[in-house]
Amino acid sequence: MSRGIIPTASASIDGPERQSPDCPPIATIEELGLRGTLFLAALLRAQAHRVPVAPTHSSALHVLDVLQSLSLIQVPWPADRWQIRPDAEVTPLEDFQWAFSWPTHQREHLLPALEDELGELALNETLVEQRIALWDELAMWEAEHFLEQQLRRHQFDTNWARDLTFVSRTAPPGLPIAQWRYCCWAAVRQGASVALRQSLRDGAGIREAIFQEMQKRLRYLTSGSTQLGMFAPFHMSPASAVAQLFVEHVVPLGWEYWTSQRTDAAAQAHARKIED
């Protein structure tokens, strides 16, 4: 099962990640930590508002996997689906089955309490590293989603988007999402140019051209002005539930979610906006 572009961060940074059989179950919202609270709120918001849980299918699977590892939900994996499960819910857009299984809380009134907790966690100065780690994770999910869109537009294989993982290994920390989008856009455009010059489409060659162009554009961005190659979306608000909650409650960013470098100073500055 794919777990998205960014590997799961350590529990020391992101709070409880996987429940050991010997550990007592999570009983309160406060015990969820920032990551667990955000992910559970994202799943419930997606169900309530018909939006994606996360930017990509693989990142949505990752969110559900984290929640089931914390014993907050159950999922049918390794099977694709339950044949009969009366209490099962289905994510509106990804079509993933899940069932709420947190015995200490009622499903119906949980989302507002989780959103309130996110607001409280946003004021906690000791969680700056966690907020940056989540922003980094979201950044790569957003970039992968945009790359998939561009590949689909040119009728290329969307699985090529996983090459972004390898490009990201040489990227400077905190590269703005808008610049990642620029790299993806320019790379797929180069792939389309290569395809037009071929009498018979060579998928492997096109994929390699896209990969090489992403690396080239990344070098261009890292050696020039920080304002080069900004490719922001038309709409300020992210499309997925997890990103919406992040910019609404965790770090109040607005357009800077897309255009700002992800640094401790940036996260602290935006946290102060909440206090003011």
N, C-alpha and C positions, 0 to 999 in steps of 0.2 A: 504494500500500500504506500502510495506516495505521501510524503510529509511536507511538500512545498519546497521552496527554494532555500529558505534559511533553516538550518538544523535547530532542533529544540535547544533552547538555552538551558543552562544549569539551574537547578532548583535554588541555589544560593542567590541568583539574580532575580528569577521570575516567580519565586514563591513555590508552593507545592505543585509538583509536576506529575508524580505518579504515586498513588497510594500503595504502600506496602501492606500485605495481608496482616502484618503484625501491628500496624498503626491503627489507632482509633479513627473512625470515620469523621469527616468534616461535619461539624454540627452547626456552625454559625456562618453568616456571611463574612464576618471579619476574618475568619480562618481561610477564606478563599485566596486572599492576596490579590494583587492588582491583576495579574494575568488571568487567574481563574474567574474573578468577577467580570472582567471585560469579555471573556469568551462566553460565559453563560448568558450574560446580558445580550450579547450579539446573537446567540441562537434564539433567544426569546423575542428579540426585536424582529429578526427575520421572519419568524412565524406570525408576528402581529401585523407587520407592514408590507409583506410580500417583497422583500428585498433579498439580495444574496447574503449569506452568512459572512462570507469573506470574498476577496477579489477573484480568486480562482477556485476551481473544483478541488484541486489538491490542497489548497490552504483551508478550504471549508472542511475537508476530511481531517486535516490536522486539528482544527478547532474541536470537532466532535471527538477525536481520539483523545485529546487532552481532557475533555469533560468526562468521558467514560472512564479514563484512568483515575480520575478523582472520585469515581462512583456517584457522580451527579446525574448521569444518564446511562442508558443501556443502548447498545447498537447491535445489529445482527451479524457483524463481522465475526468470523471470516466468510460467512454466507453473504450474498448480495442483499437479500431481503428476508424478512419473516413472512412465512406463508399466512399464519394467523397470529395476530397480536392486536387485540382490541384497543389497547391504550397507545398504540404506536402513532407517532406523528411523522410527517414528511416535510422536509425543508421545501418551501414553495418553489424555488427555482432550481436548486441542485438535485432535488428528488432523492435525498438521503433519508432513510428511515432512522428514527431514534425514539426513545421512550424516557420520560422523566422518572428519575429513581432516587431523588434526594429525600429521604424519609422525614427529615426535620423541618421541611418547608413545603408550603402549598404552591403548586405551579401557577395558579391563576393570578396571584397578587405579588409575584416575586420581582418582576421587571422594574417597577418604580423603586423598590428597596435597593436593588443592585445599582441603579443609576445614582441614587443618593450616596451609596458607598463609593462609587467611582469619584464623585465630587469630593468626598472626604479624603480619599487617597491622593487626589491631585494636589492637596495642600501639604502633603507629607514630604518634607524636604529630604528625607532619607531614601526616597524612592526615585530619585532622579535617574540613576542608572537603569532601573527597571523601565522607566518611561522611554528612555533612549533605546533600550533593547527592543521594546515593542514597536517603536517608530521605525527602527531599522528593519524589523521583520515585515511590517506593513509596507515599507518602501519597496522591498523586493517582490512582495506579492502584487503590488500595484504595477510594477515594471513588467512582471511576467504576464499579467492580465493584458496590458497594453500591447506587448509583443505578440501574444496570441491573437489579439484583434487584428493587428497588422498582417500577420501571416494568413489568417483566414480571409482577409480582404483580397489578397493576391492569390488565393487558392493554393497556398503552401500548407504543409503539414504542421498543425499547431503543436505537435510534440517537440518540434525544434526549439520551442521556447525554453526547454530545460537547459539549453546551452548557456542561458544567462547565468546559471549557477557557476560555470567555469569562468566566465568573464568577470563576475563579481569578486572573485578571489584576488584579483589584482587591482580592484577599485579602492580609492581612498575612502576612509571612514566618513560616513555622513553625506555622501554625494546626494544632492537633492533629487527627489523623485522626478521633477520636470526634466532634469538632465539625463536621467536614465531613460525617460520616454523619448528624448531626442535621439539617444544612441540607438534605441530600438527602431524608431521611425526611419532614420538614415540607413540602418543596416538592411532592413527589409526592402527599402527602395533600391539599394544596391543589388539585392538578390533578384528583384524584379527586372532590373536592367540586364543582369546576366542571363536571366531566363529568356528575355526577348531576343538575345543574340544566338540562342541555341535552336537548331532545327529539330532536335529531339531533346525533350527536357531531361536534364541530368540532375536528379534530386539531390544527390550527394554533393555535387559541385555547387549547386545553389545554396545548400545549407552551409557549406564551408565558406562561401563568399559572404554570407550574412554574418557568420561567426567572426570572420576576419575584420569585417567592417565595424562590428560592435567594438572590437578591441582597438581599432584605429581611432574611432570617434571618442572612446574613453581616454586614450592618450592625448587627444586634442583638447579635451575638456580639462584634464588634470594639469596641462602645461600652460593654460591660458587663464583668462579672467573667470572669476566665479560666476559671472553673469552670462557667460557664453552658453549657447545651446539650451536655452530654457524652452521646453515644450509643454506648457501647462494645458490642462483640459479646458473645455468651454465652460464647464460648471464647477463652481468652487467646492460644493459638497461631494464627498466621496459617495460611490454607489453602494458599497457594502455596509452591512450593519456594524461590523467590528470597527471599520474605519470611521463611520459616522459617530459612534460612541466615543472613540478616541479623541476626535477633534471637538466634540461637544462637551465632554466631561473630564478627560484626562489632561490634555494640553490644548487650550483654546487657540487654534492656529489660523483658521480661515485659509486664505490662499497660501500662507506660509507652510501649510502641510505639504504642498507640492514644491515650493520654491526655496525653502529654507534648508540650510545645512543642519544636520541632526547632531547638535552638540549639547553638552551639559549646560552651558550658558544659555542657549536658546530655550531649553526646557525650563530652566529656572526663571527666565524672564517671562515666559508665558504663564508659568504657575503664579507669578506675582500678579498677573492680570486678574486671576480669580479672586485673590485676596482683596484687591482694590475694588 
